[in-house]
Amino acid sequence: MNKILTIVLGLLTCTAISQSDTVNNWKIENSVSLNFSQSYFSNWSAGGENTLASTGKYTFLGNYAEEKHKWDVWLDLALGYSLIGDNKPMKTDDKLELISSYGREIHKNFYATIVFTFRTQFAKGYDYKLDSSNYISEFMAPGTFDIGPGVEWKPNDNFSVNISPFTGKWIVVNDQNLADAGSFGLTPAETDSNGVIIKHASKIKSMFGAKVIAIFSKEIFENVTFGSKLEMFSDYLSNPQNIDVNWQVNVTLKVNSWLNVNINTELIYDDDIMFHDNSGNPIGPRTQFNENMQIGLAATF
């Protein structure tokens, strides 16, 4: 007789801890979550694969305010893997992102600012649809840095927009093989007629342009919080009409005092990142999109 021994679909175990405090003009908030999902099948006539997935997340928010000065620091870390059947673990989430913004008030709700951002990932990444043995990214491949002065308008605690008309941006691909292949907008290595490399590619691409960051966060309904962060960058030195976009959205639903549901999406468009078909031929840039949902037990103290 066919029977299922154990089946738990969805997020089986998830714990989250959030803590906030105010010290020496700093308002600090930490949030940690660890999420698991698992399913098991035995002689299951409808079919299915055993799965195990886990994602860890950490977010730090620091806000300093004293008279006309303010400093905001935001750090977001995430790493997740999924194991399906007898396949190798597949990465499902990977992020290391830092934003640091200093501002001095120049008029009511207006600040002169300097903003620094950094983004990379922790582990190697693969295009599982094409090849799960050759990685296409890893730590600091790419790593993206940018910094620039600007002006921020912050009419209230829910919304701010920062415009930096003179922003330096650098893409680092700290892996020579990926750099030689021209990954992430770098100029590929020079080769001879036989395809042998005669000059390796530079691992760094420099850009200079304008950047906009718009952030919104508000409880739009009771126990439902909506957050959005939109970043746009135009490179004055190369095709300034092609604007790079990174748009992240988070919706948090507080079911009760101990249960939360989080829905996260991220949309990216970068004209320099080329995609390839199954034969390895370039087909141009594409809009990238990622979505995940987490259900978790929560504790606040």
Buried (B, 14 or more C-beta within 10 A) or exposed (E): EEEBEEEEEEBBEBEBBBEEEEEEEBBBBBBBBBBBBBBBBEEBEEEBEBBBBBBBBBBBBBBBBEEEEBBBBBBBBBBBBBBBEEEEEBBBBBBBBBBBBBBEBEEEEBBBBBBBBBBBBBEBBBEEEEEEEEBBBBBBBBBBBBBBEBBBBBEEEBBBBBBBBEBBBBBBBBBBBBBBBBBBBBEEBEEEEEEEEEEEBEBBBEBBBBBBBBBBBBEEEEEEBBBBBBBBBBBEEBEEEEBBBBBBBBBBBBEEEEBBBBEBBBBBBBBBBBEEEEEEEEEEBEEBEEEBEBBBBBEEE
